[in-house]
Amino acid sequence: MGLKNIVYKVEHGIATIVLNRAEKMNSLDENLIIELKGLFNDFDHNDEVKCVILSGEGGNFCSGLYLDYLQKISEYDILQNKEDSRKFKDMLLAIYNCSKPVIAKVSGYALAGGCGIASCCDFIIADESAKFGYTEVKIGFIPAIVMMFLLKKVSETHAKDLLLTSRIIDSFEAHRMGFVNMVVPSLELDKKVNELAVSLMKNSASSIKLTKEMFSNISGMSFDKALEYACDVNAITRMTEDCRTGITKFLNRK
């Protein structure tokens, strides 16, 4: 897959994706959005991929929409803006719905749409240099799409704080909010992320896939319907080869 703005590789079951526009702080344009969606869709169905790590080149994660792209969409009509919004939404969903665990490895700035990308990942591991913020309302824009994913990470109180003030927070405050899973020294970032990836790959791939599907599905259900759905998924899991093998190993351990 020839990509202009992304560098990626798959080694030992771990797919690493690097946003590769360092001179523009890995800001988003239409091509990068399309490329990122396509890559996650590919990894979702790639049996060689067990875990995905997403990061940015040059000391920053992603600074949001590129200025030229902002200028372009400011001239769109309503139908063009709606179609462009759907492309961004589809990219975020491709990350969030990926059946493989996804880790955001964040250093430097993760702003606006870039912060939204991080929020779609299952884990966010940040170093001491990381800065997070939703700056949309400063320029008369609104964080409409990314808000939906932020609210899956933090409380409404914290979400309103971030979205309405547009303030930029450091990795330690992001961790206190529950947005970031772990803050580590910059020199240990690669090591800690790789350790997490390796530990995740030791778990059942089918169990991880079904568990992630549950997170996606239960939010729109009533409590009773969610429990019925959970019973169905529980029954399906018991029929998988991973479960049968795992139970056999557990029962036969010495």
Secondary structure, DSSP 8 states (H G I E B T S, - for coil): ---SSEEEEEETTEEEEEE--GGGTT-B-HHHHHHHHHHHHHHHT-TT-SEEEEEESTT-SB-SB-HHHHHHHTT--HHHHHHHHHHHHHHHHHHHT-SS-EEEEE-SEEETHHHHHHHHSSEEEEETT-EEE--GGGGT---HHHHHHHTTTS-HHHHHHHHHH---EEHHHHHHHTS-SEEE-GGGHHHHHHHHHHHHHTS-HHHHHHHHHHHHHHTTS-HHHHHHHHHHHHHHHHTSHHHHHHHHHHHT--
